[in-house]
Amino acid sequence: MVPHLITALTGPINELEQRILESMPAIERWFRLEWMEHTPPFYTSVDLRNAGFKLAPVDTNLFPGGWHNLTPEMLPLAVQAAMAAIEKICPEAKNLLLVPERHAGSFYLANLQRLKNIFHQAGLNVRLGSLDESLTGPTTVTLPDGSDLTVEPLQRVRGRVGLKDFDPCTVLLNNDLSAGLPAKLENLHEQYLLPPLHAGWAVRRKSTHFQSYEEVAKKFSKLMGMDPWLINPMFAQCGQVDFSQGDGLDCVQTQADAMLAKVRRKYKEYGINEKPFVAVKADNGTDGMGILMVRDAKELAELSRRALEKMGEAKDGQHVTQVLIQEGVPTYERMHDAVAEPVVYMIDRYVVGGFYRVHAERGTDENLNTPGARYVPLAFAEHNQLPKPGAKPGVSAPNRFYMYGVIGRLAMLAASYELEATDPDAEVYE
C-alpha cells in the first residue's frame, strides 16, 4: 500500500524525500548524538500532515491510545523496543502496573489489551490499576474479540502504588491527566512513573512543545541545508481566553490574522497556489475536541454563541482558557478516496509502526480526529528502517515511511527537550 498523493508525485515533498534518503547516514548519526544528550519519552505518537509541499507534525501525544490500530506484523518491533526501554529504566523489572483512562469505550479497551500484550511479551507481569474512585474491586470486561481484561482499583501504601498482592517496579500511565494530577501518583520516589506527571495535560502545553520542535527543526534543517518551514508548522499562543464570555477573542483574531499573513508570504515565496488557513485549538489536550479551522480572522467574530461555547469545552469537563494558533497544513494523502493523515507510533527512540487516520466526510484542510474517522494500518511489509535508496521519490512505500519516521522522531526529540525544560524536579547546576 503506497501512500497515494493527489498531487503529482514530482512535487517538492519528493525533493525532501530524496534529500532525507541521501542523507540517511548523517541523519541517523545526528539522532544518535541527540539521544546521548536527551532521554526519549517512554512512548509517543505523532500526527503528521503531508501537504505535498510540506510535511509537518501537528500533534504529539505522550499517552498514545491507538495501539490496537497497529498490525500484528508491527508487534515484534514494538516488543523489542519495549524490552530496550524497560532494560534501560529498570532492568530487574518483574511487574508493570498500567494505569488507564477513567472512561473506556471498546476501542480504548482494545488499545489496553494490545499494550498489555506488548509488555507481557517483553517479559513483564502486567496488571491494570484504575484511578476511578467508584471502582471498589476487580472488574472484568469482555472485548469484541472474546478476550478478557481485568481492571482493579489502584492502591497507595506510603510511597508506593500497586494493587492487592501486586507491587510493581514500574508504573506506566496511559491516562493523559486532563482532569488534573491525582494525589495517589504524586511523590512516588520509590517507583518509576512513566511518563512523568508533568507530561500530563494538567501541566503540559502544546505551545511549549512546538517551541521545542522549532528548535529541533532548525538544528535538523541546518544539517540538511534546507528551510525549516518545510517541516515546521508556525504557531502563536493566546493566554487569557474565555470562549463562553467572548473574552480574549481579540488576541485570537490578531494572532490568526498575523499567522495567515506569514503563511501567505511563504506560499508566495514557494509559488504555492493555495488558500492559507490556521488551526485554532486548545493549548492542552482535548482529544480532537474544539478545533477550529480559520481562513479569515473575521470568521472568529462571526461565530455563534453555541460555536464559541463548543470551542471552550475540553475533555473531562475542563474549560479551554489557553489557545494555540497553528499554521494549517493541508493533507493531500488519500486512502480509498477519503482524506488521510499518517500517525507514527514510537516506543523509546524507535519507530514501531503507524496508521492512517482516514475520514471520508472531511476536507484536506479539516481536522480528521473526529467521530467517523477510520484507521488503516501503514503497510509494513517492508520495514520503514529499510528504505530503497535507488527508488524514484514518491513511489516506494518504505521510502515514504522512512521520511514519516524521521519527522515523527524529530517531534519525539522535541518532546524530550520540552519535558526536560518543564521538569519540576530537575536539578539546578550553578
N, C-alpha and C positions, 0 to 999 in steps of 0.2 A: 504494500500500500504506500505509494509515493505521495507525499503531501501535494495536493493539486492546487496550484496557484491560478487564480483567474487571470492575473497579469501575465503577460508574455514571459516565458522563462528565460529572458535575456536582460531583465531589469537590474537595477543597482543592487538588489539583495543578493543576486548571484555573484556580483563582484565581491561583496562582503564574504559570501560563502567560499569563493575561490581564495580570497586573501587569508581567511581563517584556516583553510586546509593547507595552504602553502606554508603557513607559519606554525603548524601544529607542534613541532618540537619546542619552539620558543614559547608557545602558549603553555604547554604542559610544564615546562621548566618554571615559568613565571608563577603558575598556580602552586607548584611545589614549594617555591620560596615563600610565597604568601602564607601557605599553611604551616610553614616553620615558625612564623611570627604570630599567627592568629588561629584560634580554635573554632572549627566549624560548628554551627548549631547541630544538635543531635539529629534532627531530621527536618526537611524543608520541602515545600512545593512552591513552584513559581509559575504564575500565569504569564504567558508571552503573547504579544500581538505582532503578527508579521504583515507589514503594510506593503511589501514588495519593494519599497524604497527605504524601509527602516524596520529593524527588529528590536523590540524593547520589552522588558518586564513591566507589567502594570500592577502586579500584586505579589507579595512574598509572604507565604504562610508558614509560621513556625510550629503549627499544630495541625499538620495535614490530615484531612478526614476522608480521603478518597482512595485508600489503599486497595479496596476491593475492585477498583477500575483497572488495576494492572493485570496483565495476562499471566497465566501460570508460567510462561516462558521467562518472565522477568524475575520470578521468585528466587532462583539461585543467586542472582546478583544482589537482591535485597538481603537475603540471609547472610551472604558473605560480608556485605557492608555492615550489617548489624553485628556480626561477630567482631569485626575490626573495631567498631565503635565501642562495644562493651569491653573488649580487651584493654582498650586504651584507658577507659574510665575506672573500671572495677574488675580486674582480671579474675578475681576469685568469686565473682558474682554467681549466685546459685538461683536466687529468687528475684523476679521482676514484678513490681506492682504497677498495673496500668490504670490510670485514673481517667475515666471517660467524661464526656459532656453529661450534664444532668438529664437533658431531654433527648431521647434517642428514637429516631424512626428506623424502619427496616434497612435502609441503605447505610445509615450510620452504624448499625449493629453489624452489618456485613463487613464494614471497614474495620471494626474492632476485632472481629473474628480473624480477618486477614492479618492484622497486626500481631495478634496473639500467636498465630501460626508461624509468622516470620521469626519471632523471638523464641518460640518453642524450638524451632529447627536450628536456631543459633545456640541452643544448649541451655535454655533457662526454663525454670518453672514459672509460668505466667498466670497471675490471677487478677481479677478486676475489682477495684475498690472505688465505690462511688461517694461523692461529696454530698449527695442528696440526703438531707436530714430526714426525709419521710421514709427512707428505706431502713427497715428495722432488722431484717435478716436476709440471708441469701435468696436471690430471686433468679430463677432460670427462665430464659426466653428461648423459644424455638424459632430459628431463622427459616426463610423461604426454602433454603436448600436442605432442610431437615436436620441441620446440626444445632447443637445447644450452646448457649452462652450463659454463664452464671455471673451475676453482679452481686457484690457483697458490700455492706456498709464499712466505710473507712474508719479505722480506729486510731486515735492518737494516744500513745502512752509515753509520757515525759517527752524526750527529744526525738522520738521516732514515730513514724506512721506505719500501719500494716493492717492485717486482718486477723481475725481469730486464728491462732495457730499458724500464722504466716508472717515472718519477719524478713522483709526484702532489703537487699543491699542498695537497689536502685529503684527509684520511683519515676515512671515515665508518664508525663502529662499528655493526654490527648484532649485537653479541655482548655480553650483559649482564654479563660478567666475574664470574659467580657463583664461578668456580673461583679467583679471585684476580687481582691486577694483573700482566699479563705484562711482563717486563723489556723486551721488544722495543718496547713502546709508551711506556715511561717517558722523561721528559725530551726530548720531541720539540719543541724550541723553534723549529725552522725550518719546521714544518708545522702546519696547523690540524687538531687531533684533535677530532672531533665524534661524540657528546657527549664531554665531558672524562672522564678516568679516574675522578674522584670521583663520577660519575653511575652507575658500575657497582655491582652488588650486593655486591662485596667491601668497599665503603665505605658505600654508601647504606643508609638505614634508613627503613622506612615510617612509623615514629612521628615522625621528623623532618619527613617530607613532610606528614603530617596536622596537625602542629603549625603548619606554614606555611599549610596550607589553612585551618585555623581562623582564622588572622589575616586571610587574604584574604576568607573567608566573612563575617567580622564587618564588614570595610570595605564589602563589596558590599551586605550586608543593611542597613547604615546608610543607604546611598544609596537602597535600595528601601523603607526603612521597614518591615522585617519581621524576624521571629525567625530568626537564623542557623541554628537547629536544622533548619529546613525544607530546608536544602541541605547540612548538615554532619553527618557521622557522628561521634558522640562516640567517644573511644578512650582506652586506657590502655596501659602497657607494662610488661613484666617482663624484667629482665636475666638474671641467672644461672639459666638453666633447663637441666636435662639430663633429657630425657624417658626415655632408656634406663635411667637410675638412679632416676628418680622425684624428682630434686632440683628444688627451686624451684616445685613444683606448688602449694604453699600460697599463693604470691604470685599465681599464675594464678587459683586459686579465689577468693581475696579480691577481686581486681580484677574478675573476672567477676560476682561477687555484687553488688559496688558498681555496676557498669555496668548490670546488669539492673534494679536499684532505680531508677537515674537514668532509664532508658528507661520504666519503669512510670509514674514521675511525669509524664513528658512525654506519655505516652499518655493518662493521666487528664486532664491539662490540655486536650488536644485532643479528648477524647471518643472515642479510638480503641479499638475493641474487638478488640485483637489480643494474642496471647501474645508478649512480647518475647523476643529471643534475641540472643546475641553470637557473633561470629566470632572464633575463636582461630586466629591464623596466624603464620607465621614473620615476623619483623620485616624480613628481607631477602627478595629474590625467590625463589620456588620454582616458578614456572610452574604455580600452582594445586595444588601438592602439599601434603599435610598440613594442610588447613584443616578445622577442627572447628567445627560449629555447636552452641552450647550454650544450652539453655533453662533449665537449673537448674545452679548451680555444683556440686552434689553429683555430677552426671554425670561430672565430671573425676576424682573419687575412685574412681568405679566402672569406669574404663577398664581394659581388659585390658592386659597387658604388651605384647602384639603391637601393639595400637592405639597405645600410647604410643610404641613404637619407630618406628611408621609416622609419627607426628606429628613425630618428631625427624629424619626423613630429609628432606634437601633436594636440590636439583639438583646435578649434578656431584659426587656423593659427599660433599657438605658436610653438617654437622650443625647443626640448629637449636638455638641457645643463647639467643636473644632472641626474645620473643614479643609480638605486637600483639594486644590485646583490643579489638575494634572493635564498636560498636553494629551489630547485624544490621539491614540494610534489606531487607525482603522485596521481591520483584519481581512486580508484577501485570500485566506485559506478557505477552501470549501471541501466538505465531505458529503457525498450523496446529495449534491445541490443545496446543502444547508451551510450557513456561515459557521466557521470553526476557529478555535484558537488552541494552540498547544499548551499543555501543562506538564512541567518537568518535575519528577519526584526524585529526591535525593536522601540518602542516609549517610551521616558523617560527611566526607568530602566527595562521595561517589554518586554519580548519576545511576539510578537503578531502574528507571523506566519512565513512563508517562502516558498521556492520552490526549485526545482532542475533546474539548468541550464544544458540543455542536448544538446549534439552535436554529430550527427551520423557520421560526417566526420572527427572527431578529435580523437587523441590517448589519452591514460591515462596520458601521460606526456606533453600534449599540452594545450595552452590557449583556454578555451571554450568560452570566451567572445568576439566572432567574428560573422560576418554575418553567418546566417544558424543555430544559436542557437535557441532552443525552451525552453519554460518554463513550467514545470509541477509542480503544487502545491503540497507541502508536505501534506499528509493526516492528517488532524487534527480532525478525527472522535473522537479521544480521545485526550484531551488537553495535550500538552507536559509537563505541570507542574504536571501531574498526572501519574508518572511512575509506573510500576508494579514491586515492589521490588523482588518478588519471581520468576519472569520470567527468563528463561535462557538467558544469554547475546547474543545479535545478532538476537534474534527472535521477540522481542517486539518493535513495531514501537514507542510507547510513550517513551520507554527507550532510544532508539537511538535519538529521537528528544530532549529528556531532555539533553542528552550529547551535542548535537549540540548547544542547548540553553545556556549551561554553557560556552562553548568555545566562542560563539558569545558574551555573556555578558563580558567575560574577555577582548575581543577586544574592546568592548564599554567602559569598565573601563579604558583601556589603552588610548582610545581617550580622556577621560576626564582628565587623567594625562597630556596628550600632550597639550590639549587646555589651561590648567592652566599654563603650562610651557612656552607657546608661546604667552600668552595674553599680548598685548602691554599696556593694561590699568590696569594690576594687581597692587595692592597696594604693596609697599615695606615696610616690617616691619623690623626695626632695631633689 
